Amino acid sequence: MELKLKRIYESPAETDGFRILVDRLWPRGVKKKAAQLDAWLKDSAPSPDLRKWFDHDPEKFAAFKERYEEELVMNQQTAAAVAEILKQLEATDITLVYAARDPEINHVVVLRDYVESQRK
């Protein structure tokens, strides 16, 4: 099955499959019904301290990636969230939904790559 990424501000589509919000905070201006989510895995997002430190600064992305990957491995709640994503991937396509503006420099890119590495 396929693992995709999509901003929550983009319209949901049938091709999204199982839609999982992977942000710790609910996105501004989005109504829960309109988001059409199947799950909200808050614990798959970076810790509040890491998120605040990173602040979507492209110069910090490499260091952020390393720290976030450590969290994905070391934090039991985060590991459980990743396990849930992997379980769903066995049955259907998944779209990881996020609110960050930059589609390439954000935690969901790191999460997707980490989940893909665990599938192998």
N, C-alpha and C positions, 0 to 999 in steps of 0.2 A: 504494500500500500504506500501511498505517497504522503509526504510531510510537506505542507505548504505554509507560507507566511502571508499575513494580510493585516493591514491597518484596520482598526475597528471603525474608522470613519469611512471605509469603503463599504459598499452595499454587500450584504451576504448573498451568496449564490449557492445553488444546489450542488455545484461541483466542489464546494468547500468541504463537504463531508462533515465529520465531527468537529465542531468549532470550540476551541478552548482558549479562553482569555488567560494570558500568562503575565499579567501585570499585578503588582501587589495592591495598587490603588485603582478604584473604579475610574475609567476615563471621563473627563469633563464633557458635559453636553450630550452624553449618550444615554438613552433610556434603555433599561434592561430588556424590555420586550423587543425593541428595535434591533438590539445587538444579535438576537437569535443565537445565543450561546448554548452549548450542550454542557459545558463545565467551566468553572473558574478556578484555576489552580494557582492561588496566590503564592503558595509556598515554592512554586517553580521559579518565581522572580527573584532577583538579587535582594539581599538583605537591605533594610532601610539605610544602614550606614554606607554600604557599598554603592547603592543607588545615588545617595547624596554626594558621595565623594566623586563618583564618575561624572555626574551632571552632564552627560552626553557630550563630553569634550573629546573631539577626535584624537587629540594628542595623548589622551589617557587610555584609549581603547585597547591597546595591546596589554597594558597592565590590568585593566578592568577584566579583559577576557581571562587572564590567568587567575585572578582572584575569584571571579564568578565560577569558573570551572572547579576551583577548590571547594567552593560552597556546594556545588552540585554533587561532589563526591562526599564531603564531610558531614553535611547537614542531613539528618535523618528525614526531616519533613520534605526537603528538596529532593532527596533520593526517592522518596515515596511518590512524589509528584511526577518525577521522570519515569518511574516504573508504571504509573497509570497511563502516561502517554504511550509508552512502549506497548502496553497491553492493548490499548485502543487501536494502535497501528496494525495489529495482527488482523483486525476485522474490517477496518475501513480507512479511507483517506482521512487525514487530520489537517486542519488549518489552525496554526498557532496565531492567535489574534493579539495584537498589541496596539498601544497608543503612540509610541514614539514617532517623532516626525521623520527622522532619518531612517530609511529602509535598510541601510547597510551598516550603520554604526549604532547598534542597540543590543540589548540583552537577548532578544529573540533569535538573532543570527547565531549567537554563541550557543544558546539552548538547542537550536535546530542541529547545529554541527555536533554537539555533544550527544544528543539523542541518536543521530545517525551513526555515530561511532559506537554506541552501545548496541545497535541493531546487528552489527556484523558478527 
